[in-house]
Amino acid sequence: MGRPLVIVGRKDAMRYVTACVTLFNRGEREIVLRARGRNIENCIRTIMLLKNGFYSNLRVKEISLGSDELRRGDGRVRHVGVLEAVIAL
């Protein structure tokens, strides 16, 4: 089975921290955090809160950057940055 995915959006970073803590407590060793556009900052904040507040041994195992194409209502295409980070205990 694959790694669990937490999609980071606009909500407060502590919601995503709670989701990650829950997954780690269930026995997961690795989690993928994914964020697009302006939410990338929130993803990084989530990782730092996990590392500084909960798991001092947390490692960022892998980071990948890319872009997604979003189609607007008027048909135009917009490219949005994507960050995926694999965190592990």
PLY file of the C-alpha trace (Angstrom):
ply
format ascii 1.0
element vertex 89
property float x
property float y
property float z
element edge 88
property int vertex1
property int vertex2
end_header
0.00 0.00 0.00
1.14 3.57 -0.67
1.97 6.32 1.72
-0.93 8.30 3.21
-1.48 11.71 1.63
-2.37 14.91 3.49
-3.42 17.69 1.13
-2.59 21.03 2.74
-5.00 23.83 1.94
-6.08 27.14 3.45
-7.12 25.93 6.89
-5.03 26.59 9.98
-1.76 24.61 9.97
-2.68 22.92 13.27
-5.45 20.99 11.48
-2.85 19.40 9.21
-0.50 18.83 12.16
-3.33 16.97 13.91
-3.94 14.86 10.80
-0.24 13.93 10.64
-0.03 13.15 14.37
-3.09 10.89 14.01
-1.48 9.03 11.09
1.82 8.62 12.96
-0.05 7.35 16.03
-1.78 4.74 13.83
1.64 3.35 12.98
2.46 5.12 9.71
6.17 5.76 9.30
5.95 8.08 6.28
3.39 10.67 5.17
3.18 12.72 1.98
2.19 16.38 2.37
1.00 18.07 -0.83
0.26 21.74 -1.39
-0.34 24.00 -4.38
0.20 27.70 -4.94
-0.22 29.94 -1.92
-0.75 26.92 0.33
2.90 25.88 0.02
3.74 28.25 2.87
1.15 26.52 5.05
2.69 23.14 4.19
6.11 24.30 5.33
4.58 25.75 8.50
2.94 22.37 9.16
6.27 20.55 8.83
8.02 23.01 11.15
5.26 22.73 13.78
5.51 18.94 13.66
9.30 19.03 14.00
9.55 21.71 16.69
6.49 20.79 18.73
5.88 17.06 18.42
8.61 15.00 16.77
12.19 16.25 17.13
13.33 13.19 15.13
11.08 14.05 12.14
12.91 13.95 8.82
11.98 15.44 5.48
12.88 12.45 3.38
12.06 13.79 -0.05
10.83 17.04 -1.62
9.53 17.34 -5.14
8.49 20.49 -6.94
6.34 20.79 -10.01
3.35 22.55 -11.47
-0.28 21.77 -12.23
-2.40 23.25 -15.00
-5.65 24.77 -13.85
-8.37 25.67 -16.33
-10.23 28.83 -15.47
-13.91 29.34 -16.12
-13.13 31.34 -19.25
-11.02 28.48 -20.67
-7.60 29.97 -20.02
-4.90 27.79 -18.49
-3.01 28.84 -15.39
0.09 27.09 -14.02
0.30 26.65 -10.25
3.35 25.49 -8.30
3.11 22.19 -6.42
5.21 20.97 -3.48
5.19 17.38 -2.25
7.16 16.54 0.85
7.63 13.05 2.29
8.07 13.23 6.07
9.18 10.28 8.15
9.87 9.27 11.73
0 1
1 2
2 3
3 4
4 5
5 6
6 7
7 8
8 9
9 10
10 11
11 12
12 13
13 14
14 15
15 16
16 17
17 18
18 19
19 20
20 21
21 22
22 23
23 24
24 25
25 26
26 27
27 28
28 29
29 30
30 31
31 32
32 33
33 34
34 35
35 36
36 37
37 38
38 39
39 40
40 41
41 42
42 43
43 44
44 45
45 46
46 47
47 48
48 49
49 50
50 51
51 52
52 53
53 54
54 55
55 56
56 57
57 58
58 59
59 60
60 61
61 62
62 63
63 64
64 65
65 66
66 67
67 68
68 69
69 70
70 71
71 72
72 73
73 74
74 75
75 76
76 77
77 78
78 79
79 80
80 81
81 82
82 83
83 84
84 85
85 86
86 87
87 88
